[in-house]
Amino acid sequence: MPTTRLNITLPTPIVDDIKALFGQRGLSQFLEEAAREKLVEIKKKAYKGLIEGYSARAQETKDVLKKFESTVTEKRDV
């Protein structure tokens, strides 16, 4: 996967804790994993709202489609 080099600023105690647990080389991996987890959480919340909206409209959509079903399925003389 392509990567992008970043210059970020974090509080020193946070960086020190990460380095103590994962080493200098583990810093990038830790930040990548943390970012992925946070993105999954944010996306779930965003999609949850969309899914709830679509679900709320599902019956209404079915009713509208039912009204037009006969016009789509009947044979026509052209």
C-alpha positions in Angstrom: 0.0 0.0 0.0 1.4 3.5 -0.8 2.4 5.6 2.2 2.7 9.3 2.9 5.2 10.8 5.2 3.8 13.2 7.7 5.2 15.7 10.2 2.8 15.7 13.2 2.9 17.1 16.7 1.9 15.1 19.7 2.3 15.7 23.4 5.6 14.4 24.6 4.1 12.1 27.3 2.0 10.3 24.7 4.9 9.8 22.4 7.1 8.6 25.4 4.4 6.1 26.4 4.0 4.7 22.9 7.8 4.4 22.5 8.1 2.7 25.9 5.5 0.1 24.9 6.3 -0.4 21.2 9.8 1.0 20.6 10.9 3.8 18.3 10.0 1.8 15.2 6.6 0.8 16.6 5.5 4.4 16.7 4.3 4.6 13.1 2.6 1.2 13.3 0.8 2.2 16.5 -0.4 5.5 15.0 -1.6 3.7 11.9 -3.6 1.1 13.9 -5.1 3.8 16.1 -6.1 5.9 13.1 -7.7 2.8 11.4 -9.7 1.9 14.5 -10.9 5.5 14.9 -11.9 5.7 11.2 -13.9 2.5 11.5 -15.7 3.9 14.5 -16.5 7.2 12.8 -17.6 5.5 9.6 -19.9 3.1 11.6 -21.6 6.1 13.2 -22.0 7.9 9.8 -23.3 4.8 8.1 -25.6 4.0 11.0 -27.5 7.3 10.4 -27.8 6.5 6.7 -29.0 3.0 7.3 -31.6 4.2 9.8 -32.8 6.8 7.3 -33.1 4.2 4.5 -34.8 1.7 6.8 -37.3 4.3 7.9 -38.2 5.0 4.2 -38.2 1.4 3.1 -42.0 0.8 3.5 -42.8 4.1 1.8 -40.5 3.1 -1.1 -42.2 -0.3 -1.4 -45.6 1.3 -1.5 -44.6 3.7 -4.3 -43.1 0.9 -6.3 -46.2 -1.2 -5.8 -48.3 1.6 -7.4 -46.1 1.6 -10.5 -45.6 -2.2 -10.8 -48.5 -2.7 -13.2 -47.2 -0.1 -15.6 -43.8 -1.7 -15.8 -45.0 -5.3 -16.1 -48.1 -5.1 -18.4 -47.6 -5.8 -22.1 -48.0 -2.8 -24.3 -48.8 -2.5 -28.0 -46.1 -0.4 -29.6 
